[in-house]
Structures are given as C-alpha cells and as structure tokens.
C-alpha cells in the first residue's frame, strides 16, 4: 500500500504534562526534563525563524522512556505554548514537525490534539516529513476505565535504539496486517461506538499479541523485559476484558468497566508489587491539550 506504521491509541489517565512559557531574550528552562524542554523550544523557534527566546518551566512531566509518549507530549506542549506566545498559526502536524516528533507514530500527536480513541494512517513511503493522518477519533464510553501500571524497571526502547529497531524490522506477514486492520475497523471502532467492552477488549488483546510478535526481536519477547508480562497475566487473570503494552513499555494497561473494577485491579497490582510498580487509574480523557494565558 506504500505506507508504514499507522497506529491506535488513547490518552492515559492521571499522567500529564504542565508547562509555563513566558517571553525571554534567550531560551532558559527549569523543572522536570529542563534540558529536553529547552531543546524542543530551540527547535520550534528555529523552524519558524523566530529570533526571540522563552523561559520554560516544566512543572509536571510524564515518566520518561516508559512507553507513554513523554517526549511527544512535552515537545508538543512547549511547541503549542510558543506558538501562542509568538502568535504562530500551527496545526497539530505543524507542531509535531517543528519539534521533530511523529516520525513513526502519530498517535501521541492526535491524542494531544483531541483525546479519545484515535486511529492514524501511518506515513507514505519516501515522505519522511509526513505525519500520519487522523483516520478516526471516537470518545470512549464514560464508564470505561484504564488501569495503567508503570514498573520501575529497565527503560523501554527509545532514541537511537528505537530508530535502529525500526530500521531492522522485518516486513510483517500480509495476513497479520490484514487481521489487525480487520480487528481495528470491524472490531474496535464499532465496539467503542456501541459501548461493547468485551468485544473491544478481545480485539485489543489480539492486536497486542500480533504486535508483540512483530517487535519481539527488538524487545526480547512479546512484552518488554522485566515484570511487564507478569503484570499483564495478573490483569487477565483478574478478568480485565482488554490488556496491552503501551508502545515499547515497560508500561502496561488494562481496560475495565467502572470505578469498582478499576479500584479492585489497582489494589491487586499494588499488593503484589508494592513500590516497584506505580499504578494510575481513571477515565480516559475526552479532550486534548488545554492552553490558558496567565
């Protein structure tokens, strides 16, 4: 089809970025991941030939290299704030290009822009500046809850290692590609609209298994090294309709129905792993980034 990658996803609850940006003669940054934030700011300003600077305060960030898109969310947050500060009209795709994100997956770009369950269409071969187009966005049912487990284990694949892993990725079996496409189009999307968690969860879990096989050579198995696979088994054994690993991990998640189910599963994970795993639970955010002027 002449396209690569593509993806599905939704924003996780309780993990987010908060940045404050103000005018300055040069780029200065402080707070969580200050150096990374300053680099994103310089990239954005250079891409728009803006001679001014900015003071960046990263008040809150997402755990880095945990498969949660921390770099994308930080970069897009700073890019959007600078676009507002310098009155630059920019689409989500423009923001991503300016700070060097969405080179493979554009899921984080589209969840930043609007929340909900998103499907993006991947990049055209030979078009390295493409951002995968948004094919679908659907709000997730209000009773569905995400239980996110972030193990204190080895970081997921990122940076140069990630680029190498994708470069060495074998061409997937066409039947697998067709199966994933069918599961997304005829399983997951209709189930979101109809509020059918059992069907959605079964489709999600099968997509995860296929995806895990594709990337097993790079991450050493179906899931990231460490306790990720064990937590997934605990989630399944606890009755979660759908489970998966977020990107390269080690973060894993389950989707359940209602606060009671989310609280029960969260407790089981905390009781088993204590401080070795951070657990977050809540509804899926239905909106994207929020900007306000101070």
N, C-alpha and C positions, 0 to 999 in steps of 0.2 A: 504493500500500500504506500510505500515511500514515507512512512512515519515511524518514529521511535518513541518509546517510553509511554506517555499517557498515564493517567492515574485517577484514583478515587480517594476521598478523604473528607474529614470534618474537623473543625477546631476542637481541641480538648478542653475540658472544663478546668478551672482553677489554676491554670498556668498561663501567664500572660506577660507582656512587656509594657513598661511605662517609661516614657522618656520626656524630658523637658528640654526644649530648644529655645535659645534666645540669641539675639544678634551679638556678634563679636568681630573683631578685626581679623582674627585667625581662628582656626579650629582648635578648641580645647575640649577635653572630655573628662568626666569623672564618674565614679559609681561602678556598677557591675559591668564587666567587659568594656571598660572605658577605651582601651586601645582599639578594640574591634569597632566600637561605635565611632571613634574618630576616623578610622579608615573608611567606613561607609560614608561618613559626611564628606570627606575629601573626594571620594569617587563621585558622589552626587554633584557637588559643586563644580568639579572639573568637567563632568559630562554636559553641564549646562553653561559652561564658561562664566561662572559667577566668581567674581574676584573677592567677594567678602568671605567672612568666616562664620563661625557659630560656636556657642557654648552648649555642649551636650551634657546633660545629666541623665544617666541611666539609673532610674530609681528602682526598677524591677526588671528581671530578665528570666527567661526560660532556661532550665537546666541545659547546659551545653553538651553537644555530642551524645545526646540521649535518644536521638531519633524523633525529636519533637519540633524540628524546624526552627531552632533557636536563632540561627544566623539569618534566616529569611525574615523572621518576624522582627528582629532587631533592625536589620537593614531597611526593610520597608517602613518601619515606624519612623526611623530617622529621615528617610527619603521623603515621606509624606509631610513630616513636620517642616523640613527645609523647603519643600515645595510651597507650603502655606506661608512660611516666613518670607520667601522671596517672590511670592505670587507667580509661581510657575504652574501652568496648566499641565497636568500629567495624569495619564490613565494608570491603572494598576500595572499594565505591561510596561509603560514608560518608567515607572518607579523601579520595577524589577531590573530592567536593563541598566538603569543608571547606577545601581549598586552591585551589579554582577550576580543577580540571583535568577532562579528559574531556568538554569542552563540545562537541567534534565527534567525535574518535576516542577510543575506549575501549581500543584495543589495548594501549597502554602500561600502563593500569590492570590489565589482566588478565595481562600478562606479568610485571608486578611481583608480582602475587598468586601466580603459579604456574609461570611458564615454559612451555616447549613451543610448539607451533604453535597459535595461537588464532584463532577466528572470532567476531567480535562483531556484534550485530544492529542497530546504529545507534539513533538516537533517534526517538521518536514526535514527529510534528509538533505544535507547541504545548506540548510538555513540556520546557521549557528546562533543567529540573533533572535530567532523565533521564541515566543513564549507560548506554551501550549494553550490553545483556545479553550474557553469555558464552553462545554457542551451542555451541561445541565447543572442546575442548582435547585435543591429541594429542602425546605425546612424539615428537620427531623421531628417526629411526634413528641409532644410535650412531656409524655410520661417516660420516654426512654432515657436511661441514664448510662453514662460512661464511667467505668471504674478503671482508672489509669494507675499502673504500677511502674515505678521507676527504680530499678535496682541500683544499688551502689556497687557497680561492677565496671569492667573494662568499657571504655567509651565505644560507641558504635563507629563503623567505618565512616570517615569524613575526609575532606580536603583532597590531597594528592592521592591518598589510598583509594578514595571513592572514585576519582577520575580514572585511576588505573583499573579498578574493578569493573567499571562500565566499559572501558576500552577492551577488556578481555572477556566480556560477557558473551557467551555463545549465542548464536541465533536460536531463539526459542522454537520449540516444535509448533508448527502451524495449528495443530489440533488443540494445543494448550491455549494458544492465542484466541482461537475461535471459542473455546469453552469459557475463558474469562470474559470475553465480550458478551457472550450469551448470558452469563451469570449477572453481569452488571446491567445489561439492557432489559432482560426479561425476568430477572430475579430481584436485584437490589432496588432499582429505581421504582418499579411498581409497588414493592413492599413498603418503601418509605411513604409513598403516597397513600397506601391503604392501611398503614399502621400495623402491618403484619410482621412482628418482630421475629417469629420463629423462622419464616421463610427468608427474611433478610439475614438473620444470623447464620443460617445454614449456607447461604450463598457466600457471605463474607468469609466464613471459615474455610470453604473450599477454595476461594480465591487466594486466601492466605497460604494454603498448602501448596498450590501451584506456584505462587510467587516465591515461597520459601525454597522450592526445588530449583527455580531459576537462579537464585542468588546463593545457593548453598556452597558453591565453590569459593565464594569470597568471604562468607561469614562462618564457615566451618560446620554448617549444618542447617537444618530447617529454620532455626532461630539463632539469635546472637549468642555468643559464648556466655557462660555464667548461668544464673538461675532463671533466665527468661523462659526457657522451655518448661521448666518445672512449675513456674507460676501459671503458665498457660494451661497446664494439666490441672492444676488446682482450680482454675476458673471454670474449666469444662466440667470437672467433677462436681462443682458446686451448682451446676445447672445453668450456667450462662449460655444464652442462645447463640451468641456470636463472640468470637475471640480473634485476636490478631496481634502482630507486632507492628509498631509504628516505625516505618522506614527501616533503617539499619539497626534499630534497637539501641540499647537494651530494653527500652520502654515497651511494655505490652499492655493490652487493654481488653476489657470485656464490655459487652453491651447487655444491659438487663432492663427489666421493666419496673419502674417505681423506686421510690426512695428506700423502702424497707429492704428490697433485694440488693440495692447498691450498698446500704449500710452493712448488711449481713456479709456480703462478699468482701467488703473493705476490711471488716473485723477479722475474717478468716485469714486474709493475707497478712495483716499486721500481727496477728497472733503467731503465725508461722515464721515470719521473717523479722519481726521487731524493727529495729532501726536500720536494718540492711536494705529495706525497700521503703521508699516514700509512696504513699497511696493518696490519690486525689479522686474525688467522685462528685458527680453533679450532672445537670442537664447540659446538653450540647448548646453552645452559644448560637443564637439565631442571627446575630449581627456581626459585622466585621469591625474594623478599627474605628475608634472614636477620637475625634480631634476637638480641642477646645482652646480658645485664646484666653490667656491669663490677664 
